Amino acid sequence: MAFITSVVPLNDWRLFVEMETGSVIVVDMSRKLDTARYSDLRNPELFRSVTTDGDVVSWGSGRVTVTARELMDVVFIDRRREK
């Protein structure tokens, strides 16, 4: 069973992610672009190439990958920093 059913790139380095449960989230990846792991995503064409196999979100045919769990960490860690 796939955890992520779809992922769509949005403006400003955000992702619209739909979960198997029917829940949706918008993940702001812009804060990660200055890290070594995600710096390639600054390229808008690469960012728009996002796909998922249900467990992993990837860009550029696997050039950059993130697991569903890591994606959730981006959401929750960033939210804690805002408070």
DRENTIKOL-918972 format. One record per residue: residue number from 1; x, y, z of N, C-alpha, C in turn. Coordinates in pm, whole numbers. Layout:
N
<rec><minu>NUM</minu><n_px>X</n_px><n_py>Y</n_py><n_pz>Z</n_pz><ca_px>X</ca_px><ca_py>Y</ca_py><ca_pz>Z</ca_pz><c_px>X</c_px><c_py>Y</c_py><c_pz>Z</c_pz></rec>
...
***
This chain:
83
<rec><minu>1</minu><n_px>84</n_px><n_py>-118</n_py><n_pz>0</n_pz><ca_px>0</ca_px><ca_py>0</ca_py><ca_pz>0</ca_pz><c_px>89</c_px><c_py>125</c_py><c_pz>0</c_pz></rec>
<rec><minu>2</minu><n_px>62</n_px><n_py>217</n_py><n_pz>-90</n_pz><ca_px>137</ca_px><ca_py>341</ca_py><ca_pz>-100</ca_pz><c_px>90</c_px><c_py>440</c_py><c_pz>5</c_pz></rec>
<rec><minu>3</minu><n_px>183</n_px><n_py>508</n_py><n_pz>69</n_pz><ca_px>150</ca_px><ca_py>609</ca_py><ca_pz>168</ca_pz><c_px>114</c_px><c_py>741</c_py><c_pz>100</c_pz></rec>
<rec><minu>4</minu><n_px>190</n_px><n_py>777</n_py><n_pz>-3</n_pz><ca_px>165</ca_px><ca_py>899</ca_py><ca_pz>-79</ca_pz><c_px>101</c_px><c_py>860</c_py><c_pz>-211</c_pz></rec>
<rec><minu>5</minu><n_px>-16</n_px><n_py>918</n_py><n_pz>-241</n_pz><ca_px>-82</ca_px><ca_py>883</ca_py><ca_pz>-367</ca_pz><c_px>-48</c_px><c_py>978</c_py><c_pz>-480</c_pz></rec>
<rec><minu>6</minu><n_px>-17</n_px><n_py>1104</n_py><n_pz>-447</n_pz><ca_px>23</ca_px><ca_py>1198</ca_py><ca_pz>-552</ca_pz><c_px>101</c_px><c_py>1313</c_py><c_pz>-493</c_pz></rec>
<rec><minu>7</minu><n_px>184</n_px><n_py>1372</n_py><n_pz>-577</n_pz><ca_px>262</ca_px><ca_py>1490</ca_py><ca_pz>-538</ca_pz><c_px>266</c_px><c_py>1583</c_py><c_pz>-659</c_pz></rec>
<rec><minu>8</minu><n_px>236</n_px><n_py>1711</n_py><n_pz>-632</n_pz><ca_px>229</ca_px><ca_py>1810</ca_py><ca_pz>-739</ca_pz><c_px>315</c_px><c_py>1929</c_py><c_pz>-700</c_pz></rec>
<rec><minu>9</minu><n_px>406</n_px><n_py>1973</n_py><n_pz>-787</n_pz><ca_px>486</ca_px><ca_py>2092</ca_py><ca_pz>-755</ca_pz><c_px>401</c_px><c_py>2218</c_py><c_pz>-765</c_pz></rec>
<rec><minu>10</minu><n_px>419</n_px><n_py>2306</n_py><n_pz>-669</n_pz><ca_px>351</ca_px><ca_py>2436</ca_py><ca_pz>-667</ca_pz><c_px>456</c_px><c_py>2546</c_py><c_pz>-681</c_pz></rec>
<rec><minu>11</minu><n_px>411</n_px><n_py>2669</n_py><n_pz>-688</n_pz><ca_px>503</ca_px><ca_py>2783</ca_py><ca_pz>-692</ca_pz><c_px>580</c_px><c_py>2794</c_py><c_pz>-560</c_pz></rec>
<rec><minu>12</minu><n_px>690</n_px><n_py>2866</n_py><n_pz>-564</n_pz><ca_px>770</ca_px><ca_py>2897</ca_py><ca_pz>-445</ca_pz><c_px>823</c_px><c_py>2774</c_py><c_pz>-373</c_pz></rec>
<rec><minu>13</minu><n_px>858</n_px><n_py>2672</n_py><n_pz>-448</n_pz><ca_px>920</ca_px><ca_py>2551</ca_py><ca_pz>-396</ca_pz><c_px>834</c_px><c_py>2481</c_py><c_pz>-290</c_pz></rec>
<rec><minu>14</minu><n_px>705</n_px><n_py>2476</n_py><n_pz>-318</n_pz><ca_px>612</ca_px><ca_py>2403</ca_py><ca_pz>-231</ca_pz><c_px>561</c_px><c_py>2281</c_py><c_pz>-307</c_pz></rec>
<rec><minu>15</minu><n_px>522</n_px><n_py>2179</n_py><n_pz>-230</n_pz><ca_px>465</ca_px><ca_py>2057</ca_py><ca_pz>-286</ca_pz><c_px>327</c_px><c_py>2034</c_py><c_pz>-229</c_pz></rec>
<rec><minu>16</minu><n_px>234</n_px><n_py>1998</n_py><n_pz>-314</n_pz><ca_px>101</ca_px><ca_py>1956</ca_py><ca_pz>-271</ca_pz><c_px>105</c_px><c_py>1804</c_py><c_pz>-269</c_pz></rec>
<rec><minu>17</minu><n_px>87</n_px><n_py>1747</n_py><n_pz>-148</n_pz><ca_px>101</ca_px><ca_py>1602</ca_py><ca_pz>-131</ca_pz><c_px>-31</c_px><c_py>1544</c_py><c_pz>-82</c_pz></rec>
<rec><minu>18</minu><n_px>-80</n_px><n_py>1443</n_py><n_pz>-153</n_pz><ca_px>-201</ca_px><ca_py>1373</ca_py><ca_pz>-112</ca_pz><c_px>-162</c_px><c_py>1236</c_py><c_pz>-57</c_pz></rec>
<rec><minu>19</minu><n_px>-217</n_px><n_py>1205</n_py><n_pz>60</n_pz><ca_px>-186</ca_px><ca_py>1080</ca_py><ca_pz>127</ca_pz><c_px>-291</c_px><c_py>974</c_py><c_pz>97</c_pz></rec>
<rec><minu>20</minu><n_px>-255</n_px><n_py>850</n_py><n_pz>120</n_pz><ca_px>-345</ca_px><ca_py>737</ca_py><ca_pz>101</ca_pz><c_px>-470</c_px><c_py>751</c_py><c_pz>186</c_pz></rec>
<rec><minu>21</minu><n_px>-458</n_px><n_py>818</n_py><n_pz>300</n_pz><ca_px>-571</ca_px><ca_py>837</ca_py><ca_pz>391</ca_pz><c_px>-671</c_px><c_py>940</c_py><c_pz>341</c_pz></rec>
<rec><minu>22</minu><n_px>-634</n_px><n_py>1014</n_py><n_pz>236</n_pz><ca_px>-718</ca_px><ca_py>1122</ca_py><ca_pz>186</ca_pz><c_px>-673</c_px><c_py>1258</c_py><c_pz>237</c_pz></rec>
<rec><minu>23</minu><n_px>-584</n_px><n_py>1261</n_py><n_pz>334</n_pz><ca_px>-530</ca_px><ca_py>1387</ca_py><ca_pz>386</ca_pz><c_px>-439</c_px><c_py>1450</c_py><c_pz>282</c_pz></rec>
<rec><minu>24</minu><n_px>-432</n_px><n_py>1581</n_py><n_pz>285</n_pz><ca_px>-341</ca_px><ca_py>1654</ca_py><ca_pz>197</ca_pz><c_px>-259</c_px><c_py>1751</c_py><c_pz>280</c_pz></rec>
<rec><minu>25</minu><n_px>-137</n_px><n_py>1774</n_py><n_pz>236</n_pz><ca_px>-51</ca_px><ca_py>1873</ca_py><ca_pz>301</ca_pz><c_px>22</c_px><c_py>1951</c_py><c_pz>193</c_pz></rec>
<rec><minu>26</minu><n_px>62</n_px><n_py>2070</n_py><n_pz>229</n_pz><ca_px>149</ca_px><ca_py>2150</ca_py><ca_pz>143</ca_pz><c_px>282</c_px><c_py>2160</c_py><c_pz>217</c_pz></rec>
<rec><minu>27</minu><n_px>386</n_px><n_py>2113</n_py><n_pz>153</n_pz><ca_px>520</ca_px><ca_py>2111</ca_py><ca_pz>212</ca_pz><c_px>603</c_px><c_py>2222</c_py><c_pz>149</c_pz></rec>
<rec><minu>28</minu><n_px>655</n_px><n_py>2310</n_py><n_pz>232</n_pz><ca_px>741</ca_px><ca_py>2419</ca_py><ca_pz>186</ca_pz><c_px>885</c_px><c_py>2371</c_py><c_pz>187</c_pz></rec>
<rec><minu>29</minu><n_px>939</n_px><n_py>2346</n_py><n_pz>71</n_pz><ca_px>1077</ca_px><ca_py>2297</ca_py><ca_pz>60</ca_pz><c_px>1178</c_px><c_py>2411</c_py><c_pz>52</c_pz></rec>
<rec><minu>30</minu><n_px>1134</n_px><n_py>2535</n_py><n_pz>46</n_pz><ca_px>1224</ca_px><ca_py>2648</ca_py><ca_pz>24</ca_pz><c_px>1332</c_px><c_py>2660</c_py><c_pz>132</c_pz></rec>
<rec><minu>31</minu><n_px>1300</n_px><n_py>2623</n_py><n_pz>253</n_pz><ca_px>1399</ca_px><ca_py>2633</ca_py><ca_pz>362</ca_pz><c_px>1508</c_px><c_py>2528</c_py><c_pz>350</c_pz></rec>
<rec><minu>32</minu><n_px>1486</n_px><n_py>2428</n_py><n_pz>271</n_pz><ca_px>1584</ca_px><ca_py>2320</ca_py><ca_pz>255</ca_pz><c_px>1679</c_px><c_py>2344</c_py><c_pz>138</c_pz></rec>
<rec><minu>33</minu><n_px>1653</n_px><n_py>2444</n_py><n_pz>56</n_pz><ca_px>1731</ca_px><ca_py>2464</ca_py><ca_pz>-66</ca_pz><c_px>1875</c_px><c_py>2504</c_py><c_pz>-41</c_pz></rec>
<rec><minu>34</minu><n_px>1907</n_px><n_py>2552</n_py><n_pz>79</n_pz><ca_px>2044</ca_px><ca_py>2591</ca_py><ca_pz>111</ca_pz><c_px>2123</c_px><c_py>2476</c_py><c_pz>173</c_pz></rec>
<rec><minu>35</minu><n_px>2065</n_px><n_py>2357</n_py><n_pz>178</n_pz><ca_px>2136</ca_px><ca_py>2241</ca_py><ca_pz>230</ca_pz><c_px>2197</c_px><c_py>2163</c_py><c_pz>114</c_pz></rec>
<rec><minu>36</minu><n_px>2303</n_px><n_py>2091</n_py><n_pz>144</n_pz><ca_px>2371</ca_px><ca_py>2014</ca_py><ca_pz>39</ca_pz><c_px>2278</c_px><c_py>1911</c_py><c_pz>-24</c_pz></rec>
<rec><minu>37</minu><n_px>2196</n_px><n_py>1848</n_py><n_pz>57</n_pz><ca_px>2109</ca_px><ca_py>1743</ca_py><ca_pz>7</ca_pz><c_px>2005</c_px><c_py>1793</c_py><c_pz>-93</c_pz></rec>
<rec><minu>38</minu><n_px>1951</n_px><n_py>1912</n_py><n_pz>-72</n_pz><ca_px>1840</ca_px><ca_py>1962</ca_py><ca_pz>-154</ca_pz><c_px>1877</c_px><c_py>2079</c_py><c_pz>-244</c_pz></rec>
<rec><minu>39</minu><n_px>2003</n_px><n_py>2120</n_py><n_pz>-247</n_pz><ca_px>2041</ca_px><ca_py>2240</ca_py><ca_pz>-324</ca_pz><c_px>2012</c_px><c_py>2228</c_py><c_pz>-473</c_pz></rec>
<rec><minu>40</minu><n_px>2015</n_px><n_py>2108</n_py><n_pz>-528</n_pz><ca_px>1985</ca_px><ca_py>2090</ca_py><ca_pz>-671</ca_pz><c_px>1841</c_px><c_py>2130</c_py><c_pz>-704</c_pz></rec>
<rec><minu>41</minu><n_px>1754</n_px><n_py>2129</n_py><n_pz>-604</n_pz><ca_px>1613</ca_px><ca_py>2162</ca_py><ca_pz>-628</ca_pz><c_px>1591</c_px><c_py>2311</c_py><c_pz>-654</c_pz></rec>
<rec><minu>42</minu><n_px>1695</n_px><n_py>2391</n_py><n_pz>-640</n_pz><ca_px>1683</ca_px><ca_py>2534</ca_py><ca_pz>-676</ca_pz><c_px>1655</c_px><c_py>2550</c_py><c_pz>-826</c_pz></rec>
<rec><minu>43</minu><n_px>1689</n_px><n_py>2450</n_py><n_pz>-902</n_pz><ca_px>1661</ca_px><ca_py>2450</ca_py><ca_pz>-1045</ca_pz><c_px>1511</c_px><c_py>2426</c_py><c_pz>-1063</c_pz></rec>
<rec><minu>44</minu><n_px>1437</n_px><n_py>2526</n_py><n_pz>-1113</n_pz><ca_px>1291</ca_px><ca_py>2511</ca_py><ca_pz>-1124</ca_pz><c_px>1247</c_px><c_py>2393</c_py><c_pz>-1210</c_pz></rec>
<rec><minu>45</minu><n_px>1321</n_px><n_py>2365</n_py><n_pz>-1316</n_pz><ca_px>1285</ca_px><ca_py>2252</ca_py><ca_pz>-1402</ca_pz><c_px>1299</c_px><c_py>2119</c_py><c_pz>-1326</c_pz></rec>
<rec><minu>46</minu><n_px>1406</n_px><n_py>2105</n_py><n_pz>-1251</n_pz><ca_px>1424</ca_px><ca_py>1985</ca_py><ca_pz>-1172</ca_pz><c_px>1315</c_px><c_py>1975</c_py><c_pz>-1065</c_pz></rec>
<rec><minu>47</minu><n_px>1284</n_px><n_py>2085</n_py><n_pz>-998</n_pz><ca_px>1181</ca_px><ca_py>2082</ca_py><ca_pz>-894</ca_pz><c_px>1047</c_px><c_py>2036</c_py><c_pz>-951</c_pz></rec>
<rec><minu>48</minu><n_px>1014</n_px><n_py>2082</n_py><n_pz>-1071</n_pz><ca_px>886</ca_px><ca_py>2045</ca_py><ca_pz>-1133</ca_pz><c_px>883</c_px><c_py>1899</c_py><c_pz>-1179</c_pz></rec>
<rec><minu>49</minu><n_px>997</n_px><n_py>1831</n_py><n_pz>-1178</n_pz><ca_px>1001</ca_px><ca_py>1691</ca_py><ca_pz>-1223</ca_pz><c_px>962</c_px><c_py>1593</c_py><c_pz>-1112</c_pz></rec>
<rec><minu>50</minu><n_px>909</n_px><n_py>1642</n_py><n_pz>-1002</n_pz><ca_px>879</ca_px><ca_py>1558</ca_py><ca_pz>-886</ca_pz><c_px>782</c_px><c_py>1445</c_py><c_pz>-918</c_pz></rec>
<rec><minu>51</minu><n_px>811</n_px><n_py>1327</n_py><n_pz>-863</n_pz><ca_px>725</ca_px><ca_py>1210</ca_py><ca_pz>-876</ca_pz><c_px>727</c_px><c_py>1135</c_py><c_pz>-744</c_pz></rec>
<rec><minu>52</minu><n_px>640</n_px><n_py>1035</n_py><n_pz>-733</n_pz><ca_px>640</ca_px><ca_py>949</ca_py><ca_pz>-615</ca_pz><c_px>608</c_px><c_py>806</c_py><c_pz>-656</c_pz></rec>
<rec><minu>53</minu><n_px>663</n_px><n_py>713</n_py><n_pz>-581</n_pz><ca_px>626</ca_px><ca_py>572</ca_py><ca_pz>-597</ca_pz><c_px>536</c_px><c_py>529</c_py><c_pz>-481</c_pz></rec>
<rec><minu>54</minu><n_px>497</n_px><n_py>625</n_py><n_pz>-399</n_pz><ca_px>411</ca_px><ca_py>598</ca_py><ca_pz>-284</ca_pz><c_px>486</c_px><c_py>601</c_py><c_pz>-153</c_pz></rec>
<rec><minu>55</minu><n_px>612</n_px><n_py>565</n_py><n_pz>-155</n_pz><ca_px>694</ca_px><ca_py>566</ca_py><ca_pz>-35</ca_pz><c_px>803</c_px><c_py>671</c_py><c_pz>-39</c_pz></rec>
<rec><minu>56</minu><n_px>847</n_px><n_py>704</n_py><n_pz>-160</n_pz><ca_px>957</ca_px><ca_py>799</ca_py><ca_pz>-180</ca_pz><c_px>913</c_px><c_py>906</c_py><c_pz>-279</c_pz></rec>
<rec><minu>57</minu><n_px>949</n_px><n_py>1030</n_py><n_pz>-249</n_pz><ca_px>931</ca_px><ca_py>1141</ca_py><ca_pz>-342</ca_pz><c_px>1067</c_px><c_py>1164</c_py><c_pz>-406</c_pz></rec>
<rec><minu>58</minu><n_px>1069</n_px><n_py>1176</n_py><n_pz>-539</n_pz><ca_px>1198</ca_px><ca_py>1194</ca_py><ca_pz>-605</ca_pz><c_px>1188</c_px><c_py>1297</c_py><c_pz>-717</c_pz></rec>
<rec><minu>59</minu><n_px>1304</n_px><n_py>1351</n_py><n_pz>-748</n_pz><ca_px>1318</ca_px><ca_py>1450</ca_py><ca_pz>-854</ca_pz><c_px>1428</c_px><c_py>1403</c_py><c_pz>-947</c_pz></rec>
<rec><minu>60</minu><n_px>1411</n_px><n_py>1431</n_py><n_pz>-1075</n_pz><ca_px>1515</ca_px><ca_py>1400</ca_py><ca_pz>-1172</ca_pz><c_px>1550</c_px><c_py>1253</c_py><c_pz>-1177</c_pz></rec>
<rec><minu>61</minu><n_px>1449</n_px><n_py>1168</n_py><n_pz>-1182</n_pz><ca_px>1470</ca_px><ca_py>1022</ca_py><ca_pz>-1191</ca_pz><c_px>1560</c_px><c_py>969</c_py><c_pz>-1079</c_pz></rec>
<rec><minu>62</minu><n_px>1538</n_px><n_py>1021</n_py><n_pz>-958</n_pz><ca_px>1613</ca_px><ca_py>973</ca_py><ca_pz>-842</ca_pz><c_px>1735</c_px><c_py>1055</c_py><c_pz>-806</c_pz></rec>
<rec><minu>63</minu><n_px>1758</n_px><n_py>1162</n_py><n_pz>-877</n_pz><ca_px>1874</ca_px><ca_py>1249</ca_py><ca_pz>-846</ca_pz><c_px>1866</c_px><c_py>1302</c_py><c_pz>-704</c_pz></rec>
<rec><minu>64</minu><n_px>1744</n_px><n_py>1340</n_py><n_pz>-662</n_pz><ca_px>1717</ca_px><ca_py>1383</ca_py><ca_pz>-524</ca_pz><c_px>1598</c_px><c_py>1301</c_py><c_pz>-477</c_pz></rec>
<rec><minu>65</minu><n_px>1609</n_px><n_py>1243</n_py><n_pz>-358</n_pz><ca_px>1499</ca_px><ca_py>1162</ca_py><ca_pz>-305</ca_pz><c_px>1474</c_px><c_py>1197</c_py><c_pz>-159</c_pz></rec>
<rec><minu>66</minu><n_px>1350</n_px><n_py>1174</n_py><n_pz>-117</n_pz><ca_px>1313</ca_px><ca_py>1192</ca_py><ca_pz>22</ca_pz><c_px>1201</c_px><c_py>1092</c_py><c_pz>52</c_pz></rec>
<rec><minu>67</minu><n_px>1211</n_px><n_py>1025</n_py><n_pz>166</n_pz><ca_px>1107</ca_px><ca_py>929</ca_py><ca_pz>204</ca_pz><c_px>985</c_px><c_py>1004</c_py><c_pz>256</c_pz></rec>
<rec><minu>68</minu><n_px>874</n_px><n_py>935</n_py><n_pz>262</n_pz><ca_px>751</ca_px><ca_py>996</ca_py><ca_pz>316</ca_pz><c_px>775</c_px><c_py>1043</c_py><c_pz>459</c_pz></rec>
<rec><minu>69</minu><n_px>845</n_px><n_py>965</n_py><n_pz>537</n_pz><ca_px>873</ca_px><ca_py>1002</ca_py><ca_pz>676</ca_pz><c_px>958</c_px><c_py>1130</c_py><c_pz>682</c_pz></rec>
<rec><minu>70</minu><n_px>1061</n_px><n_py>1137</n_py><n_pz>599</n_pz><ca_px>1146</ca_px><ca_py>1256</ca_py><ca_pz>596</ca_pz><c_px>1066</c_px><c_py>1378</c_py><c_pz>552</c_pz></rec>
<rec><minu>71</minu><n_px>974</n_px><n_py>1360</n_py><n_pz>460</n_pz><ca_px>890</ca_px><ca_py>1469</ca_py><ca_pz>414</ca_pz><c_px>804</c_px><c_py>1521</c_py><c_pz>529</c_pz></rec>
<rec><minu>72</minu><n_px>751</n_px><n_py>1431</n_py><n_pz>609</n_pz><ca_px>672</ca_px><ca_py>1472</ca_py><ca_pz>726</ca_pz><c_px>759</c_px><c_py>1545</c_py><c_pz>827</c_pz></rec>
<rec><minu>73</minu><n_px>884</n_px><n_py>1504</n_py><n_pz>841</n_pz><ca_px>976</ca_px><ca_py>1575</ca_py><ca_pz>930</ca_pz><c_px>996</c_px><c_py>1718</c_py><c_pz>885</c_pz></rec>
<rec><minu>74</minu><n_px>1004</n_px><n_py>1741</n_py><n_pz>754</n_pz><ca_px>1017</ca_px><ca_py>1878</ca_py><ca_pz>701</ca_pz><c_px>899</c_px><c_py>1961</c_py><c_pz>749</c_pz></rec>
<rec><minu>75</minu><n_px>780</n_px><n_py>1905</n_py><n_pz>741</n_pz><ca_px>660</ca_px><ca_py>1978</ca_py><ca_pz>782</ca_pz><c_px>663</c_px><c_py>2008</c_py><c_pz>932</c_pz></rec>
<rec><minu>76</minu><n_px>687</n_px><n_py>1907</n_py><n_pz>1013</n_pz><ca_px>677</ca_px><ca_py>1925</ca_py><ca_pz>1158</ca_pz><c_px>794</c_px><c_py>2002</c_py><c_pz>1217</c_pz></rec>
<rec><minu>77</minu><n_px>914</n_px><n_py>1981</n_py><n_pz>1168</n_pz><ca_px>1029</ca_px><ca_py>2054</ca_py><ca_pz>1220</ca_pz><c_px>1017</c_px><c_py>2201</c_py><c_pz>1185</c_pz></rec>
<rec><minu>78</minu><n_px>978</n_px><n_py>2234</n_py><n_pz>1062</n_pz><ca_px>960</ca_px><ca_py>2373</ca_py><ca_pz>1022</ca_pz><c_px>851</c_px><c_py>2441</c_py><c_pz>1104</c_pz></rec>
<rec><minu>79</minu><n_px>744</n_px><n_py>2372</n_py><n_pz>1134</n_pz><ca_px>636</ca_px><ca_py>2430</ca_py><ca_pz>1214</ca_pz><c_px>683</c_px><c_py>2463</c_py><c_pz>1354</c_pz></rec>
<rec><minu>80</minu><n_px>767</n_px><n_py>2379</n_py><n_pz>1413</n_pz><ca_px>817</ca_px><ca_py>2405</ca_py><ca_pz>1547</ca_pz><c_px>907</c_px><c_py>2527</c_py><c_pz>1548</c_pz></rec>
<rec><minu>81</minu><n_px>982</n_px><n_py>2549</n_py><n_pz>1442</n_pz><ca_px>1069</ca_px><ca_py>2667</ca_py><ca_pz>1434</ca_pz><c_px>991</c_px><c_py>2797</c_py><c_pz>1424</c_pz></rec>
<rec><minu>82</minu><n_px>871</n_px><n_py>2791</n_py><n_pz>1366</n_pz><ca_px>788</ca_px><ca_py>2911</ca_py><ca_pz>1349</ca_pz><c_px>732</c_px><c_py>2960</c_py><c_pz>1482</c_pz></rec>
<rec><minu>83</minu><n_px>719</n_px><n_py>2872</n_py><n_pz>1578</n_pz><ca_px>656</ca_px><ca_py>2909</ca_py><ca_pz>1706</ca_pz><c_px>750</c_px><c_py>2979</c_py><c_pz>1799</c_pz></rec>
***
